[in-house]
Amino acid sequence: MVTNEIEQFLYAEAAMLDDGRYEEWLALFADDGRYWVPLQGSSQSEESKCNSIADEDKMMLALRIERLRAGIAPSQQPKSCMQHVLQRPMAVDEAFLNPAVSVLRTPFTYAESRGDDMVTLHGHYIHKLVRTEGVLQIALKRVNLVNASSRLPMIQLFP
Amino acid sequence: MSKEVFELEQRTLFSNTWIYLGHASQIPSPGDFFTLDVAGQPVLVLRDLGGEVRALHNRCAHKGAKIVTAESGRLEGRFLRCPYHAWAYRFDGELVSYPLKDGYECTQLRQSEAGLGLRPIAGFHIYRDFIFGRLSPEGVGFNDYFGDILQTIDLMVDRSPTGRLQIEGGVLRNVINCNWKLYLENINDSVHPVSAHESAVRAAQAVLKDLPADAPKPLAFEQILPFGQKYAFFEGSGGKVFPNGHSITGTRFSVHSGYGNMPEYVAALKAAHGEERATQILERSPQNCVLYPSLALKGSPQTIRVIRPIAVDKTVIEAWNFRTLDAPELLFDRALTYSRLVFSPMSVVAHDDIHLFEAQQSGLRSQATHWVSLHREFEPSELEETTRESSGTNELLLRNQHRAWARYTREDGREA
């Protein structure tokens, strides 16, 4: 079952990105949280030795955010901006494994725009959410792109 | 900038020279195959039933359909069968069956072009499992074309005590809106990191500021931070050019030199290759080796990039990783991390590169002048085009590519 709290959490998370509130977004992650864009999309297992398009711990996310904040990156002239469009999340039943973790599947469309260029991506998220001292946190945000293995243009922000 | 020049390059340079097709470890068993385009033409590389690797034109002799449309996989059975009209071929390309045979009785099918079946690529050579092809029936021989740059492949392969590399971990594919030459030039352009990669390096430094000084740095940061070296570092790192456009940067040291080696691995290499050769292999971590015009090697993280021109202003770059067999898992982890950090479509290092290639592609539309400057450290004696050493920042590394370009884009196929 997806509670209203969880549903609103996911919408708010996407809105933080769309608004460029990166520090606030980063704070949603648990200390050992992971942001992962597997190269084989939804078919890649967590144990696989296949590479990833992105596989970031909190420090690497902080690096990305710092780079965007500093304003010296040539590739951010002009700046990129993004829009996530989410479908309602669906609970993925893994509760029998660990009742403390909520696993959600959320189909999305993502648009990243820079100047006159636009990159559009489609797929679904798998969020693993944990509760630490009463606060909901992201243990994993997995981005399963439908065309993960295709040739891709540069994706500068956070699908 | 010109579509006509791009078409000329496809007809000449990319047909007359030796293009990297793939690695034999991608097709370990009989029937295994992969497909690709070379100079805009569909090619099928497969392992036949006898275990031999072959490269065929991927085009049915009957009505021209591409026979194998999957990117890779294993062929069932003993024949290649066109799904359109069921013409079937042996894995060596020989036409073995086609329906309604009676209808061909009074024709000269067997004597015709179609009767020849699937044609092999005219030039084909495997060097230590690296598969190369040359589309033109005539042209420079494999060893004459690459010469001593092949030693950089040896350096990669011999990092394995048993001399074996295995492609693993998938391929990262980038599509970039620039001409392929801009990308290839940049591979041995050691002057750009100071300015172009400042944003990634400074961000890494800022994040690490909060860490205690003695805390071990994560692998990713170890790989990003060396991009922040100063000009003097890159100048001193050394370069070397070879005839036909090939080159090396980082002949003396490189951003990869600082990667540590495990004692047991060093011992295994010495046992396999002898003390002298093992030391040579471990100490040589060139920044990049360019096997003009389609392949770039990175010996220390054991990754390669393949340059696939799509259009005058569109290039696909593939990044592949090697598992170094009988060597520590850490080597493979370095390969995966490096290609993800630096060659992925989401790479914070590559974004600035790609932006700049695309900015060149649009900037060069300017009619202010038709010229770019590749003057740095020019000396008249370099016009002899022999193998020669240079600084790491000498634009000879780039001029050398364009001299090969001029030689191999001649329409009549003759060397200039």
Interface residues (C-beta under 8 A of the other chain):
Chain A: V37 L39 Q40 K49 C50 N51 S52 I53 A54 D55 D57 M59 M60 A62 L63 R64 E66 R67 A70 I72 A73 P74 S75 Q76 Q77 S149 S150 R151 L152 P153 M154 I155 Q156
Chain B: E168 G169 G170 L172 R173 N174 V175 I176 N177 A196 E198 S199 A200 R202 A203 A204 A206 V207 P218 A220 F221 I224 V316 N321 F332 L336 S339 R340 S344 P345 M346 S347 V348 A350 H351 D352 I354 H355 L356 A359
